[in-house]
């Protein structure tokens, strides 16, 4: 369906009123673009870019773009405490060890994250191979 619409758009053109987005609006039963939603989307993107700039310019600030993204869905209900511990650990490391200690411990933190994902993958593969339910990392 999508490929056919794309191909038709290349061959015959997308047509009025909104060009290629017209079929998306038709599919979603929309009469015209939702400028309010688009404005909030652009505002959220600009706020995220501001957080990225602040995080890169001032690494000691507790504002992080990933926290903003996680706070927008239900997943934060399950991981707020580990994120609190990580934030406190980072604050202590930067305050008492400085940037040198912080940069020395970044690979350790990334190793913990990768290790958790690898462990979750191994449990999933055990479930697939044996057909028996195992530990799940799902938050659903």
N, C-alpha and C positions, 0 to 999 in steps of 0.2 A: 504494500500500500504506500509506504513512504517513498520507496524507490520509484514507484510509478509516478507519484506526484512530482518528485524531483526531475525525473526524465521528461515529463510533460512540460514542466516549467522551462527546461532547457530548449525543448523543441518549439513550443508555441508561445512561450512567455508566461509570466505569472499572472499578469492582468491586474486590473484595479480591484479594490481601492487601495490595498495595502501591499501590493506586490506579492512576494513569496509568502509573506506572513498571512495572506488572505485565507489560505486553506487551513492554517492552524486556527485562525479565528472561527472559521466555519466548523471545524472539527470540535471546538470547545463551545460552540453556540454563542459566540460573542458578536455583538453589534459593532463595537468600536474598541480601540485599544484602551486599556485601563491605565490611564496616566498616573493615577494616584499610586497604584501598585508599582508601576515602573519607577516613580520617584522614590518610593521607599526602598526599592531594590538598589537604585543608584546611591541613595544615602547610606545604605548598609555597606555597599562596596567601598564608598569613600571613607566611612568610619573604620572599616577593616584596614584600608591602606594607611590611615592615620595611626592605627594601633601598631602596624608593622613598622612604620617610621619611628614611632616612639620607642618601640622595643629595641630597634637597632641603634637608635641614638642614645637611649638611656636604659641599659640592660638591667639596672637595679629596680626599675618600676615594676610593680606587680601586674600591670595590664599586659595581656598576651593575646594575640589574634586567635590562637587556637582555643583559648578559654571562651572568647566571644562566640566562636562558631559552635562550640559544644554546649554553651548555655542556651542556644536556640532550639534544642531538641530534648527529648526525654532521657538521653544517655547520661546527662550530668547527674541525674538522681543516683546513679550507680557508681560514679567515679569521683564524686566531689571530695571525699576524704583522702584518697590517694593523691589527688591534685593539691589538696591543702598541705599534706606532708611534703610533697615535692617542692611546693613553693616555700615552705619554711626551711627545708634543707638548702635550697638555692640561696635564700636570704642569708642563712648562717654561713654558707661557704663563701659567698661574695663578701660578707661583712668581715669575717675573721680570717679568710684565706686570700682574699683579693681575686683579681682577674686571672692570675696565674693558676691558682687552685681551681677556679671555675673551669677554665679551659682544659686543665688536666683531667677533670672528672666528667667532662662531656662524653667521651667514649664509653665510660662506665655506665652512664645513664642510658645512652643509646643501646648498649649491650643488654641492659635490663629490659628495655622495650622490645628489642628484637627477640630476646629469649622468651618473653611472654607470648609473642605471636608464633614462634616456632613450637612452643609447648602446646598451644591451642591447635596448631596444624597437626601435630603428632596425634593428639587425642582424636581429632576429626578423622585422620587416616586410619586409626585403630578401629573407629566405629565403622568406616567404609569397608575395611578388609574383613572384620569379624562379623559385622552385621549386628553387633550388640551395642546398645546405647552406652556411651561413656560420658565423662565430664564435659560439660558444655561451657563455652565462654560467651554464649549469646546473652544479650540483655533483654531479650523479648520474653 
